[in-house]
Amino acid sequence: MSIRPFVLLTLVCHWAAGPVWSQESETVENGAARPPVEARLIVKQKTYILPKERHGAAFRKQIVEALDSENLPPAPRVHLILELKNVSDEDVNIWPRGVVTEPDLSVAGKGVVQPENLRSFSGQTSAGSVQPTIKPGKTFQTTIKSLNPQGGTPWYFWSEPGEYSIKATYTVWTGLPPFPFPGEKKPTGKPQQHKVVTAPVPVQVVLQQDQRPLIVAHRGLLHHAPENTLANFRSCLELRLGFEFDVEQTSDGQLVCIHDDTVDRTTDGVGHVSMLSLTDVRKLDAGRWFDPRFAGEKVPTVDEVFQLIAKYRQHDILVAVDLKAGDVEHDVVRLAQKHKVLDRLLFIGKTISDPHVRENLKDASPKAQTAVVANHPDEFTAALAASDGDWVYFRYLPTQQQGKAVRHAGKRAFIAGATVSGNLPKNWKRAAEVGLDAVLTDYPLELRTTLKAAAASE
């Protein structure tokens, strides 16, 4: 009878006490009585937010009935570390060809849901070799950022708040020479495969609470960092703030993030963006003009901005996209879909006043969110009735009745312009009282302080 190695490990909550390992064995085909590695999951983030659109029966039905992975939303983001410790006296290979595989996860909890039609897909491996061999006494760590690592399977989603447990299964090998095999040398003897399973670790999932209005930082934190730069936008996202950015197009058709139609004001160069190639624009310094400490910041591409947003899927934010260049709607939507951030965007700029732009956006994707402007009360009725608008874009402080009318129509309300762009706490409070969904301002940090103080006084 052969023995299957199985590692059962206890999560260590306090590192001061030192790591605690436990293990037990069961029958396996390869005959190894003791596994060569000990494994555990380390929880780096214990609490996760469940967005309201992912809560309940409708979401579970969407997941269960999905026929293609393209129809699935991104799996929940997590932050775990799988640690493997070589407790044997021989080398342990993470994978026989030197490519690091992703662990198989198992999630348990009352709100777990999986796509029934996609259970038979095989998992994937990561793109490169990080550390194919673990030497005796050494450890290997790999970060797990999603309940669907590297786009493989199985898919797991949670659909209810509560406590969930996660465990990981990982396969390692012994009896193999270091990779790459020297001179096509074949392994001597019979390589052994070992599957280890961590003890389950608990995480908490809490339902997203309404935080309205959402704060949208105009060109980012423009009083604290150079506008329309990745350093600026990253700061917004770390602070759980949305932001607004502008889209221009270079002479070679590339989409870049810059407010003006020239590079003169916000870089060390001169010239119209539309007359410069992307290579020309990327040579410019977009940070030093603001503060020498930001020297070296570049004009980002729209693709880079969306890639950054995608890293912060767990935050409840809104990003306003000001389309300044013409005929770029399909390209912007395509990039947003590529990074799966379209649902977090609101298209403004030319969108709010040009039906042709809204038509192009909806043609690119019906899920593209568009806004229609109401510059003053006389324009409200038309803006609300626009069939191609998902949001009403107010340039004045609306009444309570108008706020209710927006919600009754199944739409949302965005406010920008002179009434809220400055440091205007009274107007901000009024916007919150009316029930507006998002505020675009030059003073996002002050707006947050105002809203927080108002909520505390209620």
C-alpha positions in Angstrom: 0.0 0.0 0.0 1.4 3.4 -0.9 1.1 6.6 1.0 -0.3 10.0 -0.2 1.3 13.0 1.4 -1.2 15.5 2.8 -0.3 18.6 4.7 -2.7 20.1 7.1 -1.5 23.5 8.4 -2.7 25.9 11.0 -3.0 29.7 10.2 -0.7 31.7 12.4 -2.4 34.9 13.3 0.5 36.5 15.2 4.0 36.3 13.8 5.5 37.0 17.2 4.6 33.5 18.2 6.5 32.0 15.3 5.2 29.8 12.5 3.3 26.6 13.6 3.2 23.7 11.2 1.2 20.5 11.5 0.9 17.6 9.0 -0.6 14.2 8.5 -0.3 11.6 5.8 -2.6 9.4 3.8 -2.2 6.8 1.1 -0.7 7.9 -2.3 0.6 6.2 -5.4 4.2 7.4 -5.2 4.9 5.7 -1.9 6.3 8.8 -0.1 5.4 8.6 3.6 6.4 12.2 4.4 5.7 15.2 2.1 8.9 17.1 1.1 7.2 20.5 1.7 5.0 22.1 4.3 2.5 24.7 3.1 0.4 27.4 4.5 -1.8 30.4 3.4 -0.9 33.7 4.9 -3.8 36.2 5.0 -2.6 39.7 4.0 -6.1 41.2 3.8 -8.9 39.6 5.9 -11.9 41.7 5.0 -13.3 42.2 1.5 -16.1 44.4 0.1 -19.0 42.7 -1.7 -20.4 45.2 -4.4 -24.1 45.5 -4.4 -24.4 44.4 -8.0 -22.8 41.1 -7.0 -25.2 40.5 -4.1 -28.1 38.2 -4.2 -30.0 35.7 -6.4 -29.7 37.6 -9.7 -25.9 37.6 -9.6 -25.9 33.9 -8.6 -28.1 33.1 -11.6 -25.8 35.0 -13.9 -22.7 33.0 -12.7 -24.4 29.6 -12.6 -25.8 29.9 -16.2 -22.7 31.5 -17.8 -21.7 29.5 -21.0 -18.4 31.2 -21.7 -15.7 32.8 -19.5 -16.1 36.0 -21.5 -19.5 36.4 -19.9 -18.1 36.2 -16.4 -17.2 39.2 -14.4 -13.7 39.3 -12.9 -13.3 37.0 -10.0 -13.2 38.6 -6.5 -9.8 40.1 -5.7 -8.0 38.7 -2.7 -4.6 39.2 -1.1 -3.1 35.9 0.1 0.3 34.4 0.1 1.0 30.7 -0.4 4.2 29.7 1.3 6.0 26.4 0.7 8.8 25.3 2.9 11.2 22.5 1.8 11.6 20.2 4.9 13.4 17.4 3.0 17.0 16.9 2.2 16.6 17.1 -1.6 15.6 19.7 -4.1 11.9 20.2 -4.7 10.7 21.3 -8.1 7.6 23.6 -8.3 6.9 22.2 -11.7 8.8 19.7 -13.8 9.4 22.2 -16.7 10.4 25.1 -14.6 7.2 27.1 -15.1 5.4 28.1 -11.9 1.8 26.9 -11.7 -0.9 28.7 -9.9 -2.5 27.0 -6.9 -5.9 25.4 -7.1 -8.2 27.2 -4.6 -11.2 25.9 -2.8 -13.7 28.3 -1.2 -16.4 27.5 1.3 -19.2 29.6 2.6 -22.9 30.1 2.4 -22.7 32.5 -0.6 -20.2 30.6 -2.7 -21.3 30.3 -6.4 -19.6 28.7 -9.4 -20.5 28.6 -13.1 -22.0 25.1 -13.6 -21.1 24.9 -17.3 -17.4 25.8 -17.0 -16.1 23.3 -14.4 -14.2 21.1 -16.9 -11.7 23.8 -18.1 -8.1 23.2 -17.0 -6.1 25.8 -15.1 -3.2 27.9 -16.5 0.4 28.4 -15.6 2.1 31.7 -15.0 4.1 33.3 -17.8 7.5 32.8 -16.5 9.7 30.8 -14.1 10.1 32.6 -10.8 11.9 30.0 -8.7 11.5 26.5 -10.2 13.5 24.8 -7.5 13.3 25.0 -3.7 16.5 24.1 -2.0 16.4 22.1 1.3 15.5 24.4 4.2 14.4 27.2 1.9 10.9 28.6 1.3 9.0 29.8 -1.8 6.2 32.3 -1.7 3.6 33.1 -4.4 1.0 35.9 -4.1 -2.6 35.0 -4.8 -4.5 38.1 -6.0 -7.8 36.5 -7.2 -10.2 33.6 -6.5 -9.5 32.7 -10.2 -5.7 32.8 -10.3 -4.2 33.4 -13.8 -7.6 33.0 -15.4 -7.7 29.2 -14.9 -10.4 27.2 -13.0 -12.3 26.6 -10.9 -14.1 29.9 -10.8 -15.3 31.0 -7.3 -17.5 34.0 -6.5 -19.1 35.1 -3.2 -22.6 36.5 -3.4 -23.5 37.0 0.3 -21.8 38.8 3.2 -20.4 36.5 5.9 -17.4 34.4 6.7 -15.7 32.3 4.0 -12.8 29.9 4.2 -10.1 29.4 1.6 -7.6 26.7 1.1 -5.0 26.0 -1.6 -3.8 22.8 -3.2 -0.4 22.7 -4.8 1.7 20.1 -6.6 5.5 19.7 -6.3 8.0 17.2 -7.6 11.1 15.4 -6.3 13.6 13.3 -8.2 14.1 15.9 -11.0 17.4 17.6 -11.9 17.5 21.4 -11.8 15.7 23.1 -14.6 16.7 23.5 -17.4 17.8 19.9 -17.7 21.5 20.1 -18.7 22.2 18.6 -22.1 18.7 17.3 -22.3 19.5 15.1 -19.4 16.5 13.0 -18.4 15.6 12.4 -14.8 17.1 9.3 -13.2 14.8 7.0 -11.3 11.1 7.7 -11.0 10.2 11.3 -10.3 7.6 11.6 -7.5 4.7 14.0 -7.5 3.4 15.4 -4.2 0.2 17.2 -3.6 -0.1 19.4 -0.5 -3.2 21.1 0.8 -3.1 24.1 3.2 -5.4 24.4 6.2 -8.4 26.6 5.4 -8.0 30.3 6.4 -11.0 32.5 7.2 -11.8 35.8 5.5 -14.7 38.2 6.0 -16.9 39.6 3.2 -19.0 42.6 4.0 -21.7 44.2 1.9 -20.8 47.5 0.2 -22.4 50.4 1.9 -23.8 53.4 0.1 -21.3 56.2 0.0 -22.9 58.9 -1.9 -22.1 61.2 -3.4 -19.0 59.6 -4.9 -16.1 62.0 -5.1 -14.5 62.5 -8.5 -11.2 64.4 -8.3 -10.9 66.9 -11.3 -7.7 65.9 -13.1 -6.8 64.0 -10.0 -5.4 65.6 -6.9 -4.3 68.6 -8.9 -3.3 70.7 -5.9 -1.0 67.9 -4.6 0.5 66.2 -7.7 0.9 67.0 -11.4 -2.5 66.7 -13.1 -3.3 63.8 -15.4 -0.3 61.6 -14.4 -0.2 58.0 -13.1 1.4 59.2 -9.8 -1.6 61.5 -9.3 -4.2 58.8 -10.2 -2.6 56.2 -8.1 -2.8 58.5 -5.1 -6.5 59.0 -5.8 -7.1 55.2 -5.9 -5.2 54.5 -2.8 -7.4 57.1 -1.1 -10.5 55.5 -2.5 -11.3 58.5 -4.6 -12.4 58.5 -8.2 -10.9 61.0 -10.7 -11.5 62.6 -14.0 -9.1 62.5 -16.9 -9.0 63.9 -20.4 -8.4 62.1 -23.7 -6.4 63.5 -26.6 -5.0 61.7 -29.7 -1.5 61.8 -31.1 -0.5 62.2 -34.7 -0.1 58.4 -35.0 -3.6 57.7 -33.5 -2.6 56.9 -30.0 -4.8 57.9 -27.1 -3.1 59.9 -24.3 -4.2 61.5 -21.1 -3.7 65.3 -21.2 -6.1 68.2 -20.6 -4.9 70.8 -23.1 -4.7 70.3 -26.9 -1.0 71.4 -26.6 1.7 70.0 -24.3 3.0 73.5 -23.5 1.4 74.1 -20.0 1.9 70.7 -18.4 5.2 69.4 -19.9 8.6 70.7 -20.8 7.7 70.6 -24.5 5.7 72.6 -27.0 3.3 71.8 -29.7 -0.1 70.5 -30.4 -0.8 66.9 -29.2 -2.3 66.0 -32.5 0.9 67.0 -34.3 3.2 64.9 -32.1 3.7 61.2 -32.2 3.3 59.0 -29.1 7.1 58.7 -29.1 7.5 62.5 -29.1 5.0 62.9 -26.3 6.5 60.1 -24.1 9.9 61.9 -24.2 8.4 64.9 -22.4 8.5 65.5 -18.6 5.0 65.9 -17.3 5.9 66.4 -13.6 8.8 68.8 -13.1 6.6 71.9 -14.0 4.5 71.1 -10.9 7.3 70.3 -8.5 10.9 69.0 -9.1 10.1 66.0 -6.9 7.8 64.8 -9.7 10.5 65.0 -12.4 10.3 62.1 -14.8 6.5 61.7 -14.7 5.3 61.0 -18.2 2.1 61.8 -20.1 0.2 58.4 -19.6 -1.6 56.6 -22.3 -5.3 55.8 -21.8 -4.3 52.1 -21.9 -2.0 52.7 -18.9 -4.7 54.6 -17.0 -7.2 51.7 -17.5 -4.6 49.2 -16.5 -4.1 51.2 -13.2 -7.8 51.3 -12.5 -8.1 47.6 -13.0 -5.7 47.0 -10.1 -8.2 48.6 -7.7 -11.4 46.7 -8.5 -12.3 46.4 -4.8 -12.9 50.1 -4.4 -16.2 51.8 -5.0 -15.1 54.6 -7.3 -16.3 56.5 -10.4 -13.9 57.6 -13.1 -15.1 60.3 -15.5 -13.6 60.2 -19.0 -13.6 63.6 -20.7 -13.4 62.9 -24.4 -11.7 65.9 -26.1 -10.4 64.2 -29.2 -12.9 63.4 -32.0 -13.9 59.9 -33.2 -12.2 58.0 -30.5 -15.2 56.5 -28.8 -14.8 53.0 -30.1 -11.1 52.9 -29.3 -11.6 54.1 -25.7 -14.4 51.6 -25.1 -12.3 48.8 -26.6 -9.4 49.6 -24.2 -11.8 49.8 -21.3 -13.2 46.3 -22.2 -9.7 45.0 -22.5 -9.0 45.9 -18.9 -12.6 45.1 -17.7 -13.2 48.6 -16.3 -16.0 49.8 -18.5 -18.5 49.6 -15.7 -16.5 52.0 -13.6 -16.4 54.8 -16.2 -18.7 57.7 -17.0 -18.2 59.4 -20.3 -18.4 63.2 -20.3 -16.6 65.9 -22.3 -18.1 65.9 -25.8 -20.5 63.2 -24.7 -22.7 65.4 -22.6 -23.7 67.7 -25.6 -23.2 65.7 -28.7 -25.7 62.9 -29.5 -23.4 61.5 -32.2 -20.7 60.8 -29.6 -23.2 59.1 -27.4 -24.4 57.1 -30.3 -20.9 56.0 -31.0 -20.3 55.0 -27.4 -23.5 53.0 -27.3 -22.6 51.3 -30.6 -19.2 50.4 -29.2 -21.0 48.9 -26.1 -24.5 49.3 -24.7 -22.9 49.1 -21.3 -20.9 52.4 -21.9 -22.3 54.9 -19.4 -23.1 58.3 -20.9 -24.2 61.7 -19.5 -26.4 64.4 -20.9 -26.0 68.0 -19.7 -28.5 70.3 -18.0 -26.7 73.6 -17.9 -29.7 75.3 -16.1 -33.2 74.2 -14.9 -34.8 74.8 -18.3 -32.7 72.0 -19.8 -33.4 69.4 -17.1 -36.5 67.9 -18.7 -34.7 67.2 -22.0 -31.6 65.9 -20.3 -33.7 63.5 -18.2 -35.7 62.3 -21.2 -32.7 61.6 -23.4 -32.8 57.9 -24.3 -29.1 57.7 -24.9 -28.1 59.1 -21.5 -27.6 57.1 -18.3 -26.7 60.1 -16.2 -27.9 63.7 -15.9 -24.9 66.0 -15.8 -25.9 69.0 -13.7 -24.1 72.4 -14.0 -26.3 73.9 -11.3 -27.6 72.7 -7.9 -30.8 70.8 -8.6 -33.9 70.8 -6.4 -35.0 67.8 -4.3 -37.7 67.2 -6.8 -35.3 67.0 -9.7 -33.1 64.6 -7.7 -36.1 62.3 -7.1 -37.1 62.5 -10.8 -33.6 61.3 -11.8 -33.9 58.3 -9.4 -37.4 57.6 -10.5 -36.3 57.4 -14.1 -33.7 54.8 -13.2 -30.8 57.2 -13.9 -28.1 58.8 -11.9 -27.0 62.3 -11.2 -23.5 63.9 -11.7 -22.7 67.5 -10.9 -19.8 69.6 -12.0 -19.0 73.3 -12.7 -18.7 76.4 -10.7 -21.2 75.4 -8.0 -19.0 72.5 -6.7 -15.6 72.8 -8.3 -14.2 75.2 -5.7 -14.0 74.8 -2.0 -17.7 75.2 -1.4 -18.9 73.1 1.6 -22.4 74.5 1.7 -23.0 73.5 -2.0 -21.4 70.1 -1.4 -23.8 69.5 1.5 -26.7 70.5 -0.6 -25.6 68.1 -3.4 -25.5 65.3 -0.8 -28.9 66.3 0.6 -30.5 66.2 -2.9 -29.1 62.7 -3.4 -26.7 63.3 -6.2 -24.6 60.3 -7.1 -21.2 62.0 -7.9 -19.5 65.3 -7.5 -16.6 66.6 -9.6 -14.4 69.0 -7.7 -10.9 70.5 -7.6 -11.0 69.9 -3.8 -11.7 66.2 -3.3 -10.0 65.9 0.1 -11.9 68.8 1.5 -15.1 67.5 0.1 -14.5 64.1 1.8 -13.9 65.9 5.1 -17.1 67.9 4.7 -19.2 64.8 3.9 -17.7 62.8 6.8 -18.4 65.6 9.2 -22.0 65.9 7.9 -22.6 62.2 8.3 -21.2 62.2 11.8 -23.6 65.0 12.9 -26.7 63.1 11.7 
